[in-house]
Structure formats: structure tokens, C-alpha cells
């Protein structure tokens, strides 16, 4: 890939290859139009407009690996348990059912990845699951 192709997200090209218009008239040349690249879920939720996006934005985000993914899921579970504020609203929003689902997802990942993790990753999963399960039990008791 050239440097230009990796810097900015590319849109897609739509080519209308129908021979006739909607009115039934013969179409002369093919009509094409450029569509912008689709926005990601995070961009939609953040309300960011495509014009505001910069190539530098990728440098702000940490690299994604298994431990950071587990920590991300753990943070979401903690937020739903009411342990930390929702970063978007700045408010504590407790949703124990969603927290349980997130904990179950981490447990599923732990089960499915057995034998494929190094010792550090296995220890991280064990500790995260133990701590989240204890906080879940506490949250259910107080509800």
C-alpha cells in the first residue's frame, strides 16, 4: 500500500450501471459518486464529524492486545457495577445485568483461550474475574 492509502480512510465508489434512468430514459455516461468512509461506532457515539477526524487520532489510542482488551472489558463491567463514573456522562450508572453479561464474556474468553495464553495473561484473567465476581456479588446484595 502506498503512504496515501494508509493515512486517510477511503470511501467507496458507487457506479450506477443501469442502462436507463428511473424515468425510463436512456442513460448516456455512467454516473458515479464518491461516498465518504463509514464512521465507526465510537465516532458516532462521540458525535465526531468526519471532517474533524485526523490521522493523528490513531496515535492517541493504545495498542490493542489481549491484556488491554481484558482491561477494557473489566472497566466496562466496573462502570456497570457503579464502581466508576460513565466517562461520557460523568455520572455513576448502575446496570447489574449488563455488568453480569460483561463478566460472563470475560469468563467465556478465559475458557476459550485456555492453553493459548502466557502466564501473565492467565494470571490477569484470573484476578480480573475474581475481583469482578466479588464486586458483582456485593452489588447484587445492595440492590
N, C-alpha and C positions, 0 to 999 in steps of 0.2 A: 504494500500500500504506500502511496505517496504521503508526504507530510501533510498536504492539504486535506486528504481524505480522513486522517485521524484527528485533526484539530477541531473541526466543527461537525456536528451531527448532520447527516444528509437527509433531505426529504425524499419523497418518492415522486416519480413522474407518471402522470396519468395520460394515456393515449386513447382517444376515442376512435376506434377503428370501424365504427358503423358507417355504412355507405350512405345512409340517409339521416337527415335531422329528424327531430320529433314532429316537425310539421310535414314530413314526407318529401322534402326537397333533397335533391342530390347534394351530397357534401363534396366540396372541392378538395381542399387540403385537409390533412389530418389535424385535428385540434388537440393541442397538448397544453397542459398547465402544470406548474410545479406546485407541489403540496409541501408544507413545512414538515419537518420531522415530528413524529408524535411525541407528546410530552409524557414524562414518566409520572407515576402515581405520586411520588414525593413532590414533584414540581406542581402538580395540580393542587395537592393539599396545601402547599406553601403559598399558593396564589402567585407564583412566579410566572411572568410572561416570557415567552421565548426570546424576545428582544433583550431581556435582562440577563440571559444566560451567557456565561463567559467560559472559555476553555479552562481558565484557572480554577473553576469550581471543582474539578476532579481532584486537584491537588489538596483541597481542603479536607476531603474525606479520607479516613484511614483505610489502609488496605484491608481487603476482606479475606479472612482466613477462618478456619474453624473456631478458634478461641474468640475472635471478635464477633462472630456470628452468634455463638452461645451467649456471650456477654450482652449482646444486643437483645436477644430474646429474654434474657434474665431481667434486663432493665425494663422491658415492656411488661413483664409479669409483675415486677415490683410496683410499677406505675398503676397497674390494675388492682393491685392489692392495697393501694392507698399509701404505700410507703414513700413514694416520691411524687413530686408535682408533675402534672402533664406539661411537657415543655411548650406546647402550643398555647394552652390556655393559662398556664401558671397556677392552676387550681389542682387540689387533690381530688381525683375522680376514682372512686372505688367501684370496681366491677369484678366481683369474685369469680363469676362464671367464666369470664374471658381470661382471668388470671389462671384458673384451673386448666383451661384449654391450652394456654401457652406452656404451662408446666408439663402437661401431657405431651406436647410437641417435643419439648426438650428430652423427656423420657424416651419417646419413640426414637429420636435421633441417637440417644445413648445406646439403646438396644440394637438398632440397625447398624451402628458403626462399630460394634464390638469386634475386636481383633484388627481394626484398621487405624486405631489411634495410638499415638505415642503416650508414654506415661504421664506427661504433663497434661495432655488433653483429657485423658481418662480421669485424672485427679480433679481437674477443673469441672468436668461434668458431674462427678460425684458430689463435690462441695456445693455447686450451684443447685443441684436437685435437692440435696438435703436442706439447705438454707431456705429455698423457695417453698418446699413442702412444710417446713416448720412455720414459716410466715403465713402460709395458706391456712393451716390448722388454727393458728391464732386469729386470723381474720374471720374464719367461719364461727369461731366461739364468740367473738364480739359482735357478730351480726345478728 
